[in-house]
Amino acid sequence: MESVKVLNKGQIVIPASIRKKYAIRPGNKIQMFEYGKLIYIVPQADDPVDEARGCLPAHPSLSKELLDDRKRERNI
């Protein structure tokens, strides 16, 4: 855990090791979230949909399951 100091205008400096790890460069946007007494600083994704891909477990699509169920029902 790294500590940072808040400057006069409310600015903070993100430590270089963290900027390198998360590829945060001048001009990049970050998001800040509050949760209880915690503040989260998260790099903003260029494309949130692309970033979210793969975060859910792989399952067959619901459409495919529905079509398979209907085929089975027709065969009964």
Buried (B, 14 or more C-beta within 10 A) or exposed (E): EEEEEEEEEEEEEBEEEEBEEBEBEEEEEEEEEEEEEEEEBEBEEEEEEEEEEEEEEEEEEEEEEEEEEEEEEEEE
